[in-house]
Amino acid sequence: MVHYVTVATCALNQWALDFQGNYERIRESILQAKAGGARLRIGPELEIPGYGCQDHFLESDTTLHSWEVLARLLQDRALDGVLIDTGMPVLHRNTRYNCRVVILDGRILLIRPKMHLANDGNYREPRWFAEWARVASTEDYVLPRFIADITGQRTVPFGDALISTEDSCVGIELCEELFTPQSPHIAMSLDGAEIIANSSGSHHELRKLGRRIELIREATLKCGGVYLYANQKGCDGDRVYYDGSAMVLANGEVLAMGTQFSISDVEVTLATVDLGAVRAFRAGMASRSTQAAHSSVRYPRIVAGISLSAQQAQFDFSVRPTRPLAPRLHAPAEEIALGPACWLWDYVRRSSLGGFFLPLSGGIDSCATAVIVHSMCRLVVAACGRGDAQVLADVGRVCGESGFVPATAQELASRIFCTSFMGTANSTAETRARARALAAAIGSYHIDVDMDAVVAAIVGLFALVTGRTPRYAVHGGTSAENLALQNIQARLRMLLAYLFAALVPWVRQAGGRPLLVLASANVDEALRGYFTKYDCSSADLNPIGSISKADLRGFIAFARESMGLDVLGGFLDAVPSAELVPFSEDYKQSDEDEMGMSYDELGVYGRLRKIKKCGPYSMFAQLLHEWPGVGPREIADKVKRFFFYYAVNRHKMTTLTPAYHAEAYSPDDNRFDLRQFLYNAQWTWQFGKIDDAVERLERRSGVVIEE
């Protein structure tokens, strides 16, 4: 029997603690879903407070304000007629849970706590939440009084249950639960759940989306049924970028899929599914029917007074089911072009600053960072061309010119992106020329600076105080002298970068806002510790901080063709060099020579150390098989050299510039005080609550309130 149901899954650009903005985006997504004919809408994990609140989840304010947002949704009659699945923290019997709250027509049907928490990599959910351990079981939850006054309910079911509509059955699975061996969707499907809703907060990593799709595809292929996947998108105020890709799958096929990288705030993905096909698919699997008949798990069912299908849908042949499609998977080079670009745009538009400043050295790392900003400008210009109201408003704020609409990426870059080549006598003409040519190609405001006088002043001061003048190694100096002279140049670049970032906008335009300083050290250099502490790798943000040199080279090759930047060929051909010591016919500084290992080797070490959990001995054992052409002694020397430098430079990890997380072997160590580093300084919701309380108290005490 034909049985069509239209469903909606959302990718929302939520922001931790931005309750007002989060509420507006949730409401807009529900209205879009309703306009599209959907009667079931799901959103991202913890979409009301934002997923990345981290230690703010420990504050009672976060839970209170989440309930207040939910109250607005419950009171909004424009949202009636849609079964809404939203997310927030809930305190039950003095225990905090990460919950989905299912509402319909101003009433709460179910509060479903998360049963398996993410606790690895970038995730520390058990720090803030407890797991709900009672499978297929519920108990009464006593609602806050102001919510009970709205809904007319004193208690609601809290726990693990299915939602039974007039024509189907819906199960709920939260993010990490999909990735566990005994995923809840299996038992739910065997007990008759035809639609599984998964609300996620999953971040982007290179090459990760394919695994996500395959897990959902396998779930629906093995169990049958419809699977709705929602996800956060954008920068939540931290290092990770949530990459959207909301999708709907049925019986092993992808029916609809949202974009993975987008700078829009609200994206609703709709699909019309045939529940009759689900029932036929399942009934045709004899082994599934046997397991379902013998399954001991029977879920409580919460009755929802709604039909997900139109009343006459089975007789209306104008209703068309969504056709399957091939999922769109970006190549890693495309992911680098898009993910960090979206992350940077979210950061600059929410930071109240005027753009970016980048020390552009003429090497491939700073080149890659500059091209990512260029990619960001391309995305913004494209969104302006589509008439995206939010992006147009953001452009006006960032550029300080309301109504400004850039026609090209270069025109936008000329307003918000400043690059600078900070050279010394050790810099080559080739690197200076490459930096200048790239700046011209992408349209950045470029400054060419010679720092020799400043370096000489620092060295002169040291000589005046100590009576000794340090020399480079090529001039007979010791290794300590050689390193100190290099570090002076590197650290001066950081000082100058912040000076120019603060004052170049002032020079160019009265009242110009300062710029965010960008770093450009890759993940392999961080792993090896091959950078100067507090040099120009120390900045506000680092778009490439967890991307390998190999992947960056692939990205530059891709950008040269796809973005029409012929100038990038020179960067690909250049030998990576810091250019901090005098060069001659006999000696030219090279990164790989100084590190004593290649960038490709560092990529191997990084994956074995972090992903394969190898210590020195097991890494050595692994490499004996991975590098059969290399002798054991040479492998041993390489492994020991790596772990030595990794150990002595580990202290540098605590000062790494916050970097876009793109690679699972990133050594970023900044995970102690778990609060985001980007806030909405207006605190619209919170300050509004304070103002309301002040007015109430003053009225109660008889104080005259002046208008």
Disulfide bonds with the S-S distance in Angstrom:
none
